[in-house]
Amino acid sequence: MDNREKNYKRKFNERGDVVEKKCSICDEWKDIKDFVKDKSNRIDGYSFRCKKCVSKYLRDYRNGEVSERGKYYRVDYNKEYVEKKKKGN
């Protein structure tokens, strides 16, 4: 069994190309065309989220409906950043 057979989030064709992938957010198997390209992903070059989930995340982010971690960084960090700029640091 090679590494490709162990990889449960991707399905390969006979040439070894990724043809299907499982979205880490919605947990559905989708065609590789339903994923955006992501050069930082060194395994297959595609994002871990499908296009639909990326779209939903960005829409929620723009509307301010993000996780607590996102709220912390967006609100508290920006306050600290603005205060430092006012002081000239």
N, C-alpha and C positions, 0 to 999 in steps of 0.2 A: 504494500500500500504506500503510495507516494504522498507528498504533502497536499496535493490537490484533492485527493479522496478524503482526507481528514478535515478539510476546510468545509464546514457545514453552512457557511453563509454565501457561498458562491457555487454556481454550476458551470461546468466547462464543456466545450464541444470537443470533438476528437482531435482538433489541432492544438488544444490547450488554451483557447481564448475564452474569456468569461462571457457567458451568454445570458445568465440570470443571476440575480443577487437578491438577498433578503434584506429589506430595510430594517435598520436597527430601531426605528421609532414606531412604525405601524406594524412591524413584524410580518409583512407580506412579501411573497416572492414576486419579483417584477423583472421585466426585460431590462437588460443593461442600458437601453436607450432611455429608460425612465430615471436614470441617475445622472447628476451633473458631473462633469469631469473635475477632478480635484488632484492637482499635481503633488500635494503634500501627502496623499495616500500612496505609499510606496508599493503596496501589494498589488493593486489592480488599476490605480489611477482614477477611481471614481469615488464619490462621496459616500459616507455611510448612511446618509438619508436620501430618500427618493425625492424627486422634484416636487411632488405634492406636499411632502412633509417640510421641505425647505421653504416652500411658499407659505405654508401655514405658520411656521416659526417666524419668518420675517414679518408677516402681517401682524402677528401677536406682539412682536417686538416693537413695531412702529406704533401700535396702539397702547403700549405700556403694559401689556399683559405678559410679563416675563417672570421667570422664577425669582425667588427671594434673592438668590445670588446675583442675578442680573440687576435687580433693583439696588442692591448694596453698591455694586460697582458703578452703576449709572448715577446714582444720587450722591452717595457719600464720597466717592472718589472725586467726582466733579467738584464738590464743595471744597475738598482739600486742595485740589488743583487751582481753583480760582483764588483761594486764600493765599497760596504760595505765590501766585502771579502778582497779586496786589502788594505783597511784601517785597517783591523783587527777587525772590530766590529762584 
